[in-house]
Amino acid sequence: MRTPDPEAIAVQLPPASAIVYRHFGAPDAEVRARRLAMIARSRGLKLLIGRDVALAMRIGAHGIHLPEAEAHHALALRRAHPGWIVSSAAHSLAAARSSRADAVVVSVAFASNSASAGRAMGPIRLSALVRAAGRPVYALGGVNAKTARRLRDTGVIGLAAVEGLRT
């Protein structure tokens, strides 16, 4: 879910959580990213910047999140920035398997109101993807307290869920 105020959500996250800030070319991206970096440092969170390597470097982010179409850059980024966490989006089993990122964010887990959401995988397809991915998988899309319970046995080690904060 895209939110107009990611800082308000970041201050609610428990320590050791991660934030993926995808700024989509917003004119205030660097200002907002710096505020998120401050929050992340003060609360023990990790901050990944979506796609923008230069911004991630300027603000001292913990890493980068790549769109699926750019996941093939993950290995080179991990080599260039050994301390970074590199994640990538995956919308299919093939994308999750071929990614060389440290983790994949799989979408769409459940039906979502997001304008960019595609067909939901559901817990059975998501479970198969998790087993085949060979790396940590985080579910995105339609994840909330109710749907998260359906994922308990899938092996998904994390749940990316803004919606879950409101339940």
Backbone hydrogen bonds, N-H to C=O, Kabsch-Sander energy under -0.5 kcal/mol:
donor,donor_aa,acceptor,acceptor_aa,energy
8,A,5,D,-0.7
9,I,5,D,-1.0
10,A,6,P,-2.7
11,V,7,E,-1.9
12,Q,9,I,-1.6
13,L,9,I,-0.7
13,L,10,A,-1.0
16,A,44,G,-2.7
17,S,14,P,-1.5
19,I,46,K,-2.9
21,Y,19,I,-0.6
21,Y,48,L,-3.0
22,R,20,V,-0.8
23,H,21,Y,-0.7
26,A,23,H,-1.9
29,A,26,A,-1.7
32,R,28,D,-2.7
33,A,29,A,-2.8
34,R,30,E,-2.5
35,R,31,V,-1.9
36,L,32,R,-2.6
37,A,33,A,-2.5
38,M,34,R,-2.1
39,I,35,R,-2.3
40,A,36,L,-2.9
41,R,37,A,-2.6
42,S,38,M,-2.4
43,R,39,I,-1.9
44,G,40,A,-0.9
44,G,41,R,-0.5
45,L,40,A,-2.6
46,K,17,S,-2.3
48,L,19,I,-3.2
48,L,46,K,-0.5
49,I,63,G,-2.0
50,G,21,Y,-3.1
51,R,49,I,-0.6
51,R,65,H,-3.1
52,D,50,G,-1.5
53,V,51,R,-1.3
56,A,52,D,-2.3
57,M,53,V,-2.4
58,R,54,A,-2.5
59,I,55,L,-2.2
60,G,56,A,-0.7
60,G,57,M,-0.6
61,A,56,A,-2.5
62,H,47,L,-2.2
63,G,47,L,-0.9
64,I,85,I,-2.0
65,H,49,I,-2.3
66,L,87,S,-2.9
70,E,67,P,-2.0
71,A,68,E,-1.5
73,H,70,E,-2.1
74,A,71,A,-2.0
77,L,73,H,-2.3
78,R,74,A,-2.6
79,R,75,L,-2.1
80,A,76,A,-2.4
81,H,77,L,-2.2
84,W,81,H,-2.2
85,I,62,H,-2.4
86,V,84,W,-0.5
87,S,64,I,-2.4
87,S,85,I,-0.5
88,S,103,A,-1.7
89,A,66,L,-2.4
90,A,105,V,-2.2
96,A,92,S,-2.1
97,R,93,L,-2.5
98,S,94,A,-2.3
99,S,95,A,-1.3
100,R,71,A,-0.6
102,D,86,V,-2.9
103,A,86,V,-1.1
104,V,136,P,-2.4
105,V,88,S,-2.7
106,V,104,V,-0.7
106,V,138,Y,-2.8
107,S,90,A,-1.9
108,V,140,L,-0.6
109,A,140,L,-2.4
110,F,141,G,-2.7
117,A,114,S,-1.3
121,M,108,V,-2.9
122,G,109,A,-3.1
125,R,121,M,-0.6
126,L,122,G,-2.1
127,S,123,P,-2.0
128,A,124,I,-1.8
129,L,125,R,-2.1
130,V,126,L,-2.6
131,R,127,S,-2.2
132,A,128,A,-1.7
133,A,129,L,-1.7
134,G,130,V,-0.7
138,Y,104,V,-2.6
139,A,158,G,-1.3
140,L,106,V,-2.4
144,N,142,G,-0.5
148,A,144,N,-2.8
149,R,145,A,-1.1
150,R,146,K,-0.6
150,R,147,T,-0.7
151,L,147,T,-0.6
151,L,148,A,-1.3
152,R,149,R,-0.9
154,T,151,L,-2.4
155,G,151,L,-0.5
156,V,151,L,-0.5
157,I,137,V,-0.8
158,G,137,V,-1.0
160,A,139,A,-2.0
161,A,159,L,-0.9
164,G,143,V,-0.5
165,L,162,V,-1.6
166,R,163,E,-1.6
167,T,164,G,-0.7
